[in-house]
Amino acid sequence: MFGNEREQYYFDIKKSKNQKHYLRITNRRQEGNTYSRSQIVLFEEDLPFFVEAITMLLGRHATGNLGISC
């Protein structure tokens, strides 16, 4: 878990009913007196693709080559 007083992120490894593992990333955000929560679920077989995509994105960010026009 990481974050601040207003927004937190949680990373959990879970096991499904069919005994396969998955990664659940949860974002919890406080806005005034209310909370919102969103999640993304990545199944074990998709994790290598996710890691590759994040690695490529962070590499592009580090070199200033995101290709985003303002």
PEZI-V146003 format. One record per residue. RES is the residue in three letters. PHI is phi in degrees with one decimal (NA if undefined). Layout:
BEGIN
RES;PHI  RES;PHI
END
This chain:
BEGIN
MET;NA  PHE;-149.6  GLY;149.2  ASN;-135.0  GLU;-63.9  ARG;-96.6  GLU;-145.5  GLN;-129.4  TYR;-121.5  TYR;-123.9  PHE;-117.7  ASP;-129.6  ILE;-95.7  LYS;-122.4  LYS;-122.8  SER;-79.3  LYS;-60.6  ASN;-88.9  GLN;71.6  LYS;-90.6  HIS;-86.0  TYR;-148.8  LEU;-102.7  ARG;-114.5  ILE;-107.9  THR;-118.0  ASN;-114.0  ARG;-119.2  ARG;-126.0  GLN;-102.1  GLU;-128.1  GLY;69.8  ASN;-96.7  THR;-114.6  TYR;-119.5  SER;-124.6  ARG;-138.6  SER;-134.6  GLN;-137.7  ILE;-130.6  VAL;-116.5  LEU;-121.4  PHE;-77.7  GLU;-50.7  GLU;-70.4  ASP;-94.3  LEU;-59.7  PRO;-59.7  PHE;-67.1  PHE;-63.0  VAL;-62.4  GLU;-62.3  ALA;-64.7  ILE;-64.1  THR;-61.4  MET;-62.9  LEU;-61.9  LEU;-67.2  GLY;-63.3  ARG;-65.6  HIS;-63.2  ALA;-63.5  THR;-95.8  GLY;70.5  ASN;-115.6  LEU;-80.1  GLY;72.5  ILE;-98.3  SER;-100.3  CYS;-91.1
END
